[in-house]
Amino acid sequence: MSYIDWRDAKPQGRSAWRFFPWAVVGAIALVVAVNAGMVYAALHSFPGAAEGDEGFALSNHYDVVLERAQHEAALGWVVSAQADDAGRAVVLLTDRAGAALHGATVEATAERPLGAPDRRLLAFHEMAEGRYVADASLPTKGQWELTLTTSADGQAMAVTRRVIVR
């Protein structure tokens, strides 16, 4: 019977597995660093409103929001918006039957959904039946979100439409 004497064995090189615990620690440190960078970027680049509890207050009166939505759906008005070549917002109003809404009052707040915050109040005048054009042009090209308030025949409706100024 033969046996191997441990004293005769040649020493082998150190195993690369000795670095495995350090690789795990390094991977976890990398994940923590990336997450910390993302949290920092998210907190310092948020373009929305930072103060106020409008969302919370809205949630407390959600029944009113639902009633308003049902009322507006029952009206059947169709509100579409676009920008003309001069950069002015143009709103087209039609009733349930597709007829133009004449003599309505239209007001809007225009806000930039992206980039630097920019907010404008717009007043509209009827240029043709059911066609309402803003008094002022939107100052820069790009996307604008219009929060429109329209009223006609003792009824009112509030909608949001996005326009692109080219």
C-alpha contacts under 8 A as a table, 3 or more apart, distances in Angstrom:
res1	aa1	res2	aa2	distance
4	I	8	D	7.47
4	I	9	A	7.95
5	D	8	D	5.46
5	D	9	A	6.99
6	W	9	A	5.27
14	R	18	R	7.88
15	S	18	R	6.03
16	A	19	F	6.04
16	A	20	F	7.70
17	W	20	F	5.18
18	R	21	P	7.18
19	F	22	W	5.35
19	F	23	A	6.25
20	F	23	A	4.98
20	F	24	V	6.33
21	P	24	V	5.17
21	P	25	V	6.30
22	W	25	V	5.03
22	W	26	G	6.04
23	A	26	G	5.00
23	A	27	A	6.11
24	V	27	A	5.14
24	V	28	I	6.26
25	V	28	I	5.26
25	V	29	A	6.15
26	G	29	A	5.04
26	G	30	L	6.16
27	A	30	L	5.07
27	A	31	V	6.33
28	I	31	V	5.13
28	I	32	V	6.23
29	A	32	V	5.13
29	A	33	A	6.13
30	L	33	A	5.10
30	L	34	V	6.16
31	V	34	V	5.20
31	V	35	N	6.14
32	V	35	N	5.18
32	V	36	A	6.07
33	A	36	A	5.10
33	A	37	G	6.22
34	V	37	G	5.11
34	V	38	M	6.26
35	N	38	M	5.03
35	N	39	V	6.16
36	A	39	V	5.14
36	A	40	Y	6.17
37	G	40	Y	5.10
37	G	41	A	6.14
38	M	41	A	5.06
38	M	42	A	6.04
39	V	42	A	5.10
39	V	43	L	6.13
40	Y	43	L	5.30
40	Y	44	H	6.13
41	A	44	H	5.28
41	A	45	S	5.90
42	A	45	S	5.47
42	A	46	F	6.09
43	L	46	F	5.95
47	P	114	L	7.76
47	P	115	G	7.61
47	P	116	A	7.71
47	P	117	P	7.28
49	A	52	G	7.57
53	D	56	F	5.20
53	D	57	A	6.11
54	E	57	A	5.10
54	E	58	L	5.96
55	G	58	L	5.02
55	G	59	S	6.18
56	F	59	S	5.10
56	F	60	N	6.38
57	A	60	N	5.12
57	A	61	H	6.66
58	L	61	H	5.31
58	L	62	Y	6.04
58	L	65	V	7.89
59	S	62	Y	5.04
61	H	64	V	5.56
61	H	65	V	6.81
62	Y	65	V	4.92
62	Y	66	L	6.25
63	D	66	L	5.08
63	D	67	E	6.17
64	V	67	E	5.06
64	V	68	R	6.14
65	V	68	R	5.16
65	V	69	A	6.23
66	L	69	A	5.05
66	L	70	Q	6.20
67	E	70	Q	5.10
67	E	71	H	6.12
68	R	71	H	5.02
68	R	72	E	6.13
69	A	72	E	5.13
69	A	73	A	6.09
70	Q	73	A	5.04
70	Q	74	A	6.12
71	H	74	A	5.07
71	H	75	L	6.37
72	E	75	L	5.08
72	E	76	G	6.73
72	E	77	W	7.52
72	E	156	A	7.90
72	E	157	M	6.01
73	A	76	G	5.35
73	A	77	W	7.68
75	L	95	D	7.64
75	L	96	R	7.11
76	G	95	D	6.02
76	G	96	R	4.53
77	W	93	L	6.95
77	W	94	T	5.67
77	W	95	D	4.42
77	W	96	R	5.53
78	V	92	L	7.94
78	V	93	L	5.82
78	V	94	T	5.21
78	V	95	D	6.20
78	V	96	R	7.25
78	V	98	G	8.00
79	V	91	V	6.85
79	V	92	L	5.84
79	V	93	L	4.95
79	V	94	T	6.80
79	V	159	V	7.79
80	S	91	V	5.70
80	S	92	L	5.26
80	S	93	L	6.79
80	S	161	R	7.21
81	A	89	A	6.84
81	A	90	V	5.55
81	A	91	V	4.44
81	A	92	L	6.29
81	A	161	R	6.34
81	A	162	R	7.29
81	A	163	V	6.50
82	Q	89	A	5.82
82	Q	90	V	5.34
82	Q	91	V	6.69
82	Q	162	R	7.73
82	Q	163	V	5.09
82	Q	164	I	7.01
83	A	86	A	7.76
83	A	87	G	5.55
83	A	88	R	5.40
83	A	89	A	4.50
83	A	90	V	5.67
83	A	163	V	6.04
83	A	164	I	6.33
83	A	165	V	5.71
84	D	87	G	5.40
84	D	88	R	5.57
84	D	89	A	6.53
84	D	90	V	6.67
84	D	165	V	7.68
85	D	88	R	7.48
85	D	165	V	7.97
85	D	166	R	7.44
86	A	137	S	6.64
87	G	137	S	4.91
87	G	138	L	5.51
87	G	139	P	7.53
87	G	141	K	7.81
87	G	165	V	5.53
87	G	166	R	7.29
88	R	133	V	6.81
88	R	134	A	5.67
88	R	135	D	7.42
88	R	136	A	6.13
88	R	137	S	4.17
88	R	138	L	5.92
89	A	133	V	5.98
89	A	134	A	5.36
89	A	137	S	7.12
89	A	138	L	7.48
89	A	163	V	7.53
90	V	131	R	6.98
90	V	132	Y	5.69
90	V	133	V	4.53
90	V	134	A	6.38
91	V	131	R	5.89
91	V	132	Y	5.06
91	V	133	V	6.37
92	L	100	A	7.88
92	L	130	G	5.54
92	L	131	R	4.74
92	L	132	Y	6.32
93	L	100	A	5.87
93	L	101	L	5.46
93	L	130	G	4.96
93	L	131	R	6.62
93	L	132	Y	7.99
94	T	97	A	7.65
94	T	98	G	5.23
94	T	99	A	5.23
94	T	100	A	4.31
94	T	101	L	5.11
94	T	130	G	6.46
95	D	98	G	5.24
95	D	99	A	5.51
95	D	100	A	6.39
95	D	101	L	6.15
96	R	99	A	7.45
100	A	129	E	5.88
100	A	130	G	4.41
100	A	131	R	7.91
101	L	104	A	6.57
101	L	129	E	6.76
101	L	130	G	4.76
101	L	152	A	7.69
102	H	126	E	7.98
102	H	129	E	5.30
102	H	130	G	5.29
103	G	126	E	7.37
103	G	129	E	7.98
103	G	130	G	7.91
103	G	152	A	6.71
104	A	126	E	7.99
104	A	150	T	6.64
104	A	151	S	5.52
104	A	152	A	4.52
104	A	153	D	7.73
105	T	124	F	7.55
105	T	125	H	7.96
105	T	149	T	7.97
105	T	150	T	5.52
105	T	151	S	5.23
105	T	152	A	6.49
106	V	123	A	6.73
106	V	124	F	5.55
106	V	125	H	7.60
106	V	132	Y	7.47
106	V	148	L	6.90
106	V	149	T	5.77
106	V	150	T	4.57
106	V	151	S	6.76
107	E	121	L	7.76
107	E	122	L	5.94
107	E	123	A	4.97
107	E	124	F	6.08
107	E	148	L	5.82
107	E	149	T	5.36
107	E	150	T	6.64
108	A	121	L	5.98
108	A	122	L	5.09
108	A	123	A	6.59
108	A	146	L	6.03
108	A	147	T	5.31
108	A	148	L	4.36
108	A	149	T	6.13
109	T	119	R	6.90
109	T	120	R	5.67
109	T	121	L	4.61
109	T	122	L	5.99
109	T	146	L	5.62
109	T	147	T	5.21
109	T	148	L	6.74
110	A	119	R	5.62
110	A	120	R	5.04
110	A	121	L	6.27
110	A	122	L	7.10
110	A	144	W	6.07
110	A	145	E	5.51
110	A	146	L	4.55
110	A	147	T	6.52
111	E	117	P	7.25
111	E	118	D	5.62
111	E	119	R	4.50
111	E	120	R	6.50
111	E	144	W	5.53
111	E	145	E	5.23
111	E	146	L	6.61
112	R	115	G	6.95
112	R	116	A	7.38
112	R	117	P	5.99
112	R	118	D	5.55
112	R	119	R	6.84
112	R	143	Q	6.40
112	R	144	W	4.85
112	R	145	E	6.18
113	P	117	P	7.75
113	P	143	Q	6.91
113	P	144	W	6.34
113	P	145	E	6.28
114	L	117	P	7.53
114	L	143	Q	7.62
120	R	138	L	7.98
122	L	134	A	6.06
122	L	135	D	6.84
122	L	136	A	6.89
123	A	134	A	5.57
123	A	135	D	5.89
123	A	136	A	7.91
124	F	132	Y	5.67
124	F	133	V	5.18
124	F	134	A	4.24
124	F	135	D	5.86
125	H	132	Y	5.25
125	H	133	V	5.57
125	H	134	A	6.50
125	H	135	D	7.10
126	E	129	E	6.89
126	E	130	G	7.00
126	E	131	R	5.71
126	E	132	Y	4.27
126	E	133	V	6.40
127	M	131	R	5.82
127	M	132	Y	5.78
127	M	133	V	6.57
128	A	131	R	5.09
128	A	132	Y	7.23
134	A	137	S	7.12
138	L	141	K	7.69
138	L	165	V	7.53
140	T	165	V	7.35
141	K	164	I	7.29
141	K	165	V	4.77
141	K	166	R	5.44
142	G	164	I	5.34
142	G	165	V	5.13
142	G	166	R	6.46
143	Q	162	R	6.86
143	Q	163	V	5.81
143	Q	164	I	4.47
143	Q	165	V	6.39
144	W	162	R	5.70
144	W	163	V	5.35
144	W	164	I	6.19
144	W	165	V	7.59
145	E	160	T	6.85
145	E	161	R	5.85
145	E	162	R	4.41
145	E	163	V	6.37
146	L	160	T	5.47
146	L	161	R	5.17
146	L	162	R	5.91
146	L	163	V	7.37
147	T	158	A	7.18
147	T	159	V	5.92
147	T	160	T	4.44
147	T	161	R	6.62
148	L	158	A	5.55
148	L	159	V	5.30
148	L	160	T	5.90
148	L	161	R	7.54
149	T	156	A	7.20
149	T	157	M	5.83
149	T	158	A	4.48
149	T	159	V	6.69
150	T	156	A	5.61
150	T	157	M	5.28
150	T	158	A	6.32
151	S	154	G	6.76
151	S	155	Q	5.48
151	S	156	A	4.10
151	S	157	M	6.27
152	A	155	Q	5.42
152	A	156	A	6.50
